[in-house]
């Protein structure tokens, strides 16, 4: 039957035509291939049975492609992820089919990673990539975060496997068990060079020093003699561990639980000699021998942080004022047996509101003993006590608190004031946000992190290694693209269609959405007789060319003047 009017009649394709989604996955596959990820994994975990279709290295790359696919697809559904993907192009192996990438295949690879050692394997791969591509600096940024998990977990060997348990949740989910990930980030590409799964109840004050010890031990194993400077938050600062050694340089924040630090941040502004820095910062330096170790303490002040923290304090005071008013109202309607009880109830309230001064009067409540109209001879008797009160802001406490807003203390055992200036100290500490950026990436709801439902702690350790490898690949790809854009003095449009040289890879991934492959078959049992890459506009071609020959080969582009790529 013919269609009515101008309605088009679509032809339904048969087995002679097949479409595959390539999107941005070819870029990730190209970076993995250029860096030799699969080969490095197989070299460490091999040799393998020749009958094995998917090697551990190919399985790891498959998990990276899944993780950086941003589809929020569970790990055991990886075969579904690859059903409409050109596996031969992405994994470089025509023998591998989507049905080969099963939960068993990936789980087997995770078991092998765990047996070898997740941290050891990651360190060997990451340091190799970083050293080969000149991506190491002398600064190691260390931090940790928690990942919530679901289910029951029993350790088969407590000496070798992390404990999934309750602990201080940085995700604000104390109701869930968790694991801790310590991460070390280094270099211009902010790549992770070390990852270390920790017990869910492990304290940063312990794990930070253990991670440093393990990385330094690993350096000796690979004959890397670089003496790194370690940069971390206040959890690194301790008398017992950090200040008891002096065989490496460190920079960290001083916790305000240290009495001297608490007094310094509250010090009146007029009594401090400030040195002005750029972007609203100023600093004042003192020499300290806290813990018996010579060190520099630099008190920093940030205008932006002060304004932000002052607004937060104002909101807190407004909320506390409302709560205090309600509590005092209820207090005033209570009758107490004696003055002491009324005063005790008042003091319990006052302890909760240190930024307010409460003034009160405790008065006896007097009534006639008999009911009815009293006679002239009747006298009132005390039947209880009531607390009348009002409050006002504690200006002294608030001013003292405002003095500390926007202030923080950084400490270092690098005593060279000439070559290690305060501005340089501030700049290096602010780079600590690169680790936090890595954690935000790993906790992206569209990333693989939601797949942490695996049955054993061993596989969780291995999966965290793969997740961190995803972060490494992502950051290397982003760095590679940005550096190539600068070297060639080229740009690509950002989300506002403005030319930039520092795009995020996530935005580049979005640009590449829609790139596909159309396969034409004469017979379904035979290879495609023709392949067509679709939806390659000018900007997509430009991005592919910027990634180099491997990416061009995957996307079917001819390279006349290939660019130098990382890993080659």
Secondary structure, DSSP 4 states (H G I P E B T S, - for coil): -PPSTT---PPPP-TTEEEEE-TTHHHHHHHHHHHTHHHHHHHHH----TT-SS-HHHHHHHHHHHHTTTS---GGGHHHHHTTS-HHHHHS-TT--GGGS-HHHHHHHHHHHHHH-HHHHHHHHHHHHHHHTT---SEEEEEEEEEEE-S----S-TTTS---B----TTS-TTSEEEEEEEEEETTTTEEEEEEEE-TT--HHHHHHHHHHHHHHHHHHTT----PEEEE-GGG--TTTTTT--SSEEEEEPPTTSHHHHHHHTS-GGG---EE-STTEEEEEEEE-GGG--EEEEEEEEHHHHHHHHHHHHHHHHHHHHHHHHHHHHHHT--BSSHHHHHHHHHHHHTT-TTEEEEEEEEEEEEESSSSS--TT--EEEEEEEEEEEEEE-HHHHHHHHHHTTEEEEEES---TTTS-HHHHHHHHHTTHHHHHHHHHHT-TTSGGGG---SSHHHHHHHHHHHHHHHHHHHHHHHHHHHHHHHTT--EE-TTS-EES---HHHHHHHTTT-EEEEE-SSTTSPPSEEEEE---HHHHHHHHHH-HHHHHHHTPPPSSPPP-TT-
